[in-house]
Amino acid sequence: MDNINKEILLEIIKVQMPFGKYKGTKLCDLPVSYLEWFSRQGGFPPGKLGMQLSTVYEIKINGLEEIIWKLKKLNP
């Protein structure tokens, strides 16, 4: 895994949602239903936040949340 991918994964466990219903919630802790809502509404926001949200979405819908749990343990 290259450094960019590692950086993205580390960011999703630390960065907080900057707006909306879940403002202040860490991206990795957003419910999948909220991420699905974004997907149905025409996609994720543009830029880095959208990429981070889509990464969390892909992890969650593919049953890979263990990645998030391990990262949280290693990077409290």
GUTI-577294 format. One record per residue (C-alpha): residue in one letter; residue number from 0; y, z, x. Coordinates in nm, 3 decimals. Example, Ala and Ser with C-alpha at 12.3 -4.5 7.8 and 13.67 -1.06 7.14 Angstrom:
2
+-----+-----+---------+---------+---------+
! res !   n !       v !       w !       u !
+-----+-----+---------+---------+---------+
!   a !   0 !  -0.450 !   0.780 !   1.230 !
!   s !   1 !  -0.106 !   0.714 !   1.367 !
+-----+-----+---------+---------+---------+
This chain:
76
+-----+-----+---------+---------+---------+
! res !   n !       v !       w !       u !
+-----+-----+---------+---------+---------+
!   m !   0 !   0.000 !   0.000 !   0.000 !
!   d !   1 !   0.335 !  -0.093 !   0.145 !
!   n !   2 !   0.637 !   0.136 !   0.173 !
!   i !   3 !   0.815 !  -0.023 !  -0.126 !
!   n !   4 !   0.524 !   0.058 !  -0.359 !
!   k !   5 !   0.501 !   0.413 !  -0.224 !
!   e !   6 !   0.875 !   0.457 !  -0.275 !
!   i !   7 !   0.851 !   0.338 !  -0.636 !
!   l !   8 !   0.568 !   0.579 !  -0.710 !
!   l !   9 !   0.755 !   0.870 !  -0.553 !
!   e !  10 !   1.067 !   0.781 !  -0.751 !
!   i !  11 !   0.893 !   0.783 !  -1.088 !
!   i !  12 !   0.788 !   1.145 !  -1.038 !
!   k !  13 !   1.141 !   1.254 !  -0.941 !
!   v !  14 !   1.392 !   1.034 !  -1.127 !
!   q !  15 !   1.505 !   1.147 !  -1.471 !
!   m !  16 !   1.569 !   0.929 !  -1.772 !
!   p !  17 !   1.949 !   0.879 !  -1.769 !
!   f !  18 !   2.003 !   0.818 !  -2.142 !
!   g !  19 !   1.857 !   0.827 !  -2.490 !
!   k !  20 !   1.621 !   1.057 !  -2.672 !
!   y !  21 !   1.448 !   1.166 !  -2.351 !
!   k !  22 !   1.755 !   1.200 !  -2.131 !
!   g !  23 !   1.673 !   1.439 !  -1.845 !
!   t !  24 !   1.296 !   1.389 !  -1.869 !
!   k !  25 !   1.124 !   1.273 !  -1.552 !
!   l !  26 !   1.016 !   0.911 !  -1.591 !
!   c !  27 !   0.651 !   0.999 !  -1.529 !
!   d !  28 !   0.665 !   1.250 !  -1.816 !
!   l !  29 !   0.792 !   1.006 !  -2.078 !
!   p !  30 !   0.548 !   0.963 !  -2.366 !
!   v !  31 !   0.368 !   0.632 !  -2.378 !
!   s !  32 !   0.497 !   0.582 !  -2.734 !
!   y !  33 !   0.855 !   0.573 !  -2.599 !
!   l !  34 !   0.756 !   0.322 !  -2.331 !
!   e !  35 !   0.579 !   0.111 !  -2.594 !
!   w !  36 !   0.897 !   0.118 !  -2.803 !
!   f !  37 !   1.092 !  -0.028 !  -2.511 !
!   s !  38 !   0.829 !  -0.297 !  -2.470 !
!   r !  39 !   0.845 !  -0.391 !  -2.841 !
!   q !  40 !   1.226 !  -0.394 !  -2.845 !
!   g !  41 !   1.250 !  -0.685 !  -2.606 !
!   g !  42 !   1.164 !  -0.521 !  -2.280 !
!   f !  43 !   1.278 !  -0.258 !  -2.040 !
!   p !  44 !   1.637 !  -0.224 !  -1.917 !
!   p !  45 !   1.740 !  -0.456 !  -1.634 !
!   g !  46 !   1.738 !  -0.346 !  -1.273 !
!   k !  47 !   1.568 !  -0.065 !  -1.093 !
!   l !  48 !   1.533 !   0.162 !  -1.398 !
!   g !  49 !   1.353 !  -0.110 !  -1.590 !
!   m !  50 !   1.115 !  -0.167 !  -1.301 !
!   q !  51 !   1.046 !   0.207 !  -1.278 !
!   l !  52 !   0.985 !   0.234 !  -1.653 !
!   s !  53 !   0.755 !  -0.067 !  -1.657 !
!   t !  54 !   0.560 !   0.086 !  -1.368 !
!   v !  55 !   0.510 !   0.410 !  -1.561 !
!   y !  56 !   0.413 !   0.208 !  -1.868 !
!   e !  57 !   0.150 !   0.009 !  -1.677 !
!   i !  58 !   0.008 !   0.325 !  -1.521 !
!   k !  59 !  -0.021 !   0.497 !  -1.858 !
!   i !  60 !  -0.161 !   0.209 !  -2.065 !
!   n !  61 !  -0.423 !   0.138 !  -1.799 !
!   g !  62 !  -0.545 !   0.498 !  -1.786 !
!   l !  63 !  -0.425 !   0.557 !  -1.430 !
!   e !  64 !  -0.231 !   0.878 !  -1.492 !
!   e !  65 !  -0.439 !   1.046 !  -1.223 !
!   i !  66 !  -0.209 !   0.869 !  -0.976 !
!   i !  67 !   0.086 !   1.057 !  -1.125 !
!   w !  68 !  -0.096 !   1.391 !  -1.127 !
!   k !  69 !  -0.192 !   1.356 !  -0.760 !
!   l !  70 !   0.161 !   1.256 !  -0.660 !
!   k !  71 !   0.306 !   1.555 !  -0.846 !
!   k !  72 !   0.070 !   1.789 !  -0.660 !
!   l !  73 !   0.156 !   1.638 !  -0.323 !
!   n !  74 !   0.533 !   1.618 !  -0.388 !
!   p !  75 !   0.641 !   1.917 !  -0.598 !
+-----+-----+---------+---------+---------+
